[in-house]
Amino acid sequence: MQRDPKSVAALADSGDVRVRRRDGAALLLTREDRIVAAGEGAVAAARALRNALAHLPHEVAVEVLTDEFPWLRLLPEADLPQFVSDFVTAARISADLGEWSVLAQTIREWRATAAVYTDPGLVRELSEPLSEDHGPVPGPTEA
């Protein structure tokens, strides 16, 4: 890239260019117009999905999402409406901000919750009331 930037730019005109570095993570060189178009398409798709899920009957929305996230079958039936609500909210926030980590975090958290339900002993332990007083909670500290 440093020796012949014009040929690298020409490669980027025909597709993404991965630049491998010895001292760090690989870089991806792409044209801005492709990224803008991909972002606009993702936002439109997320908004359409959000709207579709928001207008579907709850049972249908759960069925649709279970096709994509089979681990939903591990969650208690009573938790499924909250997952749908959280998913729709996170999709809306992600679409509006163009920040997909919000939706990814929501999915990671619910997947972790589903994983807990594979261990009945852990579910029991986490569901029991706390009987010990661990003292006052310290106030927040600045980092």
Phi, psi and chi 1 to 4 in degrees:
 res  aa     phi    psi   chi1   chi2   chi3   chi4
   1 MET       -  -41.3 -166.5  162.0  109.7      -
   2 GLN   -71.5  -34.7 -164.3  172.1   17.8      -
   3 ARG   -78.9  -33.7  -75.8  179.6 -108.5  177.9
   4 ASP  -143.1   71.0 -168.8    2.5      -      -
   5 PRO   -63.1  -29.8   17.1  -24.9      -      -
   6 LYS   -66.7  -39.3  -73.2 -174.6  179.5 -172.3
   7 SER   -71.3  -33.2   67.9      -      -      -
   8 VAL   -67.0  -41.3  173.2      -      -      -
   9 ALA   -62.9  -38.9      -      -      -      -
  10 ALA   -64.0  -39.7      -      -      -      -
  11 LEU   -62.2  -40.3  -74.6  171.3      -      -
  12 ALA   -66.1  -25.7      -      -      -      -
  13 ASP   -67.1  -27.2  -78.7  -23.1      -      -
  14 SER  -100.5   -6.7   62.3      -      -      -
  15 GLY   166.8  174.4      -      -      -      -
  16 ASP   -66.9  147.8  -64.8  -17.7      -      -
  17 VAL  -119.9  122.2  176.7      -      -      -
  18 ARG   -93.6  125.2 -175.7  176.9  -44.8  -85.9
  19 VAL  -107.5  111.9  178.9      -      -      -
  20 ARG   -85.9  134.4  -73.0 -174.1  172.2   55.9
  21 ARG  -118.6  145.4  -57.5 -176.1  -55.5  164.2
  22 ARG   -75.7  -28.3  -76.0  178.5  -96.3  163.8
  23 ASP  -107.4   14.6   60.8  -17.5      -      -
  24 GLY  -175.3 -174.2      -      -      -      -
  25 ALA   -67.0  150.6      -      -      -      -
  26 ALA   -63.6  151.3      -      -      -      -
  27 LEU  -107.6  151.0  -57.8  174.8      -      -
  28 LEU  -118.3  118.7 -171.1   61.2      -      -
  29 LEU  -102.1  122.5  179.0   65.1      -      -
  30 THR  -142.5  161.4 -169.7      -      -      -
  31 ARG   -76.9  142.9  -71.5 -176.1    7.9 -170.5
  32 GLU   -61.4  -38.4 -177.2  179.1   15.4      -
  33 ASP   -62.9  -32.1   60.5  -26.2      -      -
  34 ARG   -68.4  -41.2  -83.5 -161.6 -141.5  115.4
  35 ILE   -66.0  -43.2  -65.7  -62.7      -      -
  36 VAL   -61.2  -46.2  169.0      -      -      -
  37 ALA   -63.1  -42.4      -      -      -      -
  38 ALA   -63.2  -41.7      -      -      -      -
  39 GLY   -63.3  -43.6      -      -      -      -
  40 GLU   -63.6  -40.9  -71.3  170.6   -4.6      -
  41 GLY   -65.2  -41.3      -      -      -      -
  42 ALA   -65.5  -40.9      -      -      -      -
  43 VAL   -63.6  -45.5  167.2      -      -      -
  44 ALA   -61.4  -43.4      -      -      -      -
  45 ALA   -64.9  -42.7      -      -      -      -
  46 ALA   -64.6  -40.9      -      -      -      -
  47 ARG   -66.1  -40.9  -74.1 -175.0  172.5  150.3
  48 ALA   -64.1  -43.5      -      -      -      -
  49 LEU   -62.1  -46.5  173.9   62.8      -      -
  50 ARG   -56.9  -47.6  174.4 -161.4   68.2 -151.3
  51 ASN   -65.5  -40.5  -70.8  -26.6      -      -
  52 ALA   -62.6  -47.2      -      -      -      -
  53 LEU   -65.2  -36.0  -71.5  174.0      -      -
  54 ALA   -67.5  -26.6      -      -      -      -
  55 HIS  -100.7   -6.8  -68.1   91.1      -      -
  56 LEU   -80.6  150.8  -73.2  174.9      -      -
  57 PRO   -58.9  146.8  -19.7   28.9      -      -
  58 HIS   -50.3  -46.5  164.5   71.0      -      -
  59 GLU   -62.6  -37.3  -60.8   78.1   26.3      -
  60 VAL   -70.8  -41.8  175.8      -      -      -
  61 ALA   -60.5  -43.0      -      -      -      -
  62 VAL   -62.6  -43.1  168.0      -      -      -
  63 GLU   -62.0  -44.0 -174.4  178.1  -33.3      -
  64 VAL   -61.7  -46.5  166.5      -      -      -
  65 LEU   -70.7  -30.7  -71.1  172.1      -      -
  66 THR   -66.7  -30.8  -58.5      -      -      -
  67 ASP   -60.7  -37.7  -74.6  -12.6      -      -
  68 GLU   -84.4  -36.2 -179.9   61.1   29.4      -
  69 PHE  -122.1   81.0  -51.7  112.3      -      -
  70 PRO   -61.4  -21.5   13.5  -20.9      -      -
  71 TRP   -66.6   -9.7   44.3  -97.3      -      -
  72 LEU   -61.4  -25.1  -72.9  174.8      -      -
  73 ARG   -64.6  -18.3  -70.0 -179.9  179.6   88.2
  74 LEU   -81.2  -20.0  -60.9  171.9      -      -
  75 LEU   -77.4  149.6  -65.6  172.2      -      -
  76 PRO   -61.6  145.0  -19.6   29.1      -      -
  77 GLU   -52.8  -36.9 -167.7   72.9   28.8      -
  78 ALA   -66.9  -21.4      -      -      -      -
  79 ASP   -86.5  -15.7  -71.8   -6.7      -      -
  80 LEU   -63.3  -39.9  -65.5  175.4      -      -
  81 PRO   -60.4  -36.3  -21.5   30.4      -      -
  82 GLN   -68.6  -37.7 -173.1   62.3   52.3      -
  83 PHE   -61.4  -47.6  171.4   78.5      -      -
  84 VAL   -58.9  -45.8  172.3      -      -      -
  85 SER   -61.4  -46.6  174.8      -      -      -
  86 ASP   -63.1  -40.4  -71.0   -4.7      -      -
  87 PHE   -64.0  -46.7 -176.3   87.2      -      -
  88 VAL   -63.3  -44.0  168.0      -      -      -
  89 THR   -62.7  -46.2  -60.6      -      -      -
  90 ALA   -65.7  -36.5      -      -      -      -
  91 ALA   -65.2  -40.4      -      -      -      -
  92 ARG   -65.4  -46.0 -176.3  175.8 -170.6 -177.0
  93 ILE   -62.3  -45.3  -68.8  167.9      -      -
  94 SER   -61.4  -42.9  -67.7      -      -      -
  95 ALA   -65.2  -42.7      -      -      -      -
  96 ASP   -68.0  -37.9  -72.4  -15.2      -      -
  97 LEU   -91.8  -18.0  -63.8  178.0      -      -
  98 GLY    68.6   24.6      -      -      -      -
  99 GLU  -117.5   94.2 -178.6   56.4   55.2      -
 100 TRP   -76.8   -8.6  -57.9  106.3      -      -
 101 SER   -65.5  -24.8   62.5      -      -      -
 102 VAL   -63.3  -48.9  175.6      -      -      -
 103 LEU   -67.2  -41.8 -178.2   56.7      -      -
 104 ALA   -60.5  -41.1      -      -      -      -
 105 GLN   -65.0  -41.4 -179.8   67.9   30.4      -
 106 THR   -60.5  -45.0  -61.0      -      -      -
 107 ILE   -64.8  -43.5  -66.8  167.4      -      -
 108 ARG   -59.4  -43.7  -93.4 -166.6  -52.6  -83.6
 109 GLU   -65.6  -42.8  -70.7  170.5   -2.5      -
 110 TRP   -69.7  -35.5  -84.0  101.3      -      -
 111 ARG   -63.6  -40.5 -174.7 -177.1  -58.5  123.9
 112 ALA   -64.4  -39.0      -      -      -      -
 113 THR   -62.6  -43.5  -59.6      -      -      -
 114 ALA   -61.5  -39.0      -      -      -      -
 115 ALA   -62.5  -35.3      -      -      -      -
 116 VAL   -60.4  -36.8  167.3      -      -      -
 117 TYR   -70.8   -6.1  -78.2  100.6      -      -
 118 THR   -79.7  -11.9   64.8      -      -      -
 119 ASP  -119.8   96.6 -177.2  -14.3      -      -
 120 PRO   -58.1  -33.4  -20.7   29.2      -      -
 121 GLY   -65.2  -40.7      -      -      -      -
 122 LEU   -68.1  -40.5 -176.7   56.7      -      -
 123 VAL   -59.7  -46.1  170.5      -      -      -
 124 ARG   -60.9  -46.3 -167.0  171.1   33.6  -97.9
 125 GLU   -63.3  -41.5 -175.7  179.3  -29.1      -
 126 LEU   -76.9  -17.9  -67.4  173.7      -      -
 127 SER   -92.4  -15.7  -59.6      -      -      -
 128 GLU   -73.1  147.6  -67.4  174.4   -7.5      -
 129 PRO   -67.9  150.0   17.1  -22.4      -      -
 130 LEU   -76.4  133.0  -62.2  175.1      -      -
 131 SER  -109.0  -12.4   57.3      -      -      -
 132 GLU  -100.7  145.7  -63.4  177.6   40.5      -
 133 ASP   -98.1  116.7 -177.3   -3.1      -      -
 134 HIS   -93.5   13.6  -64.1  -77.5      -      -
 135 GLY    86.6 -178.9      -      -      -      -
 136 PRO   -69.1  149.3   20.3  -26.9      -      -
 137 VAL   -84.6  126.6  175.3      -      -      -
 138 PRO   -67.0  151.4   19.6  -26.0      -      -
 139 GLY   -70.3  164.5      -      -      -      -
 140 PRO   -65.4  150.2   19.8  -25.7      -      -
 141 THR  -119.2  150.0   58.7      -      -      -
 142 GLU   -83.3  137.9  -69.2 -166.8   30.8      -
 143 ALA   -87.3      -      -      -      -      -
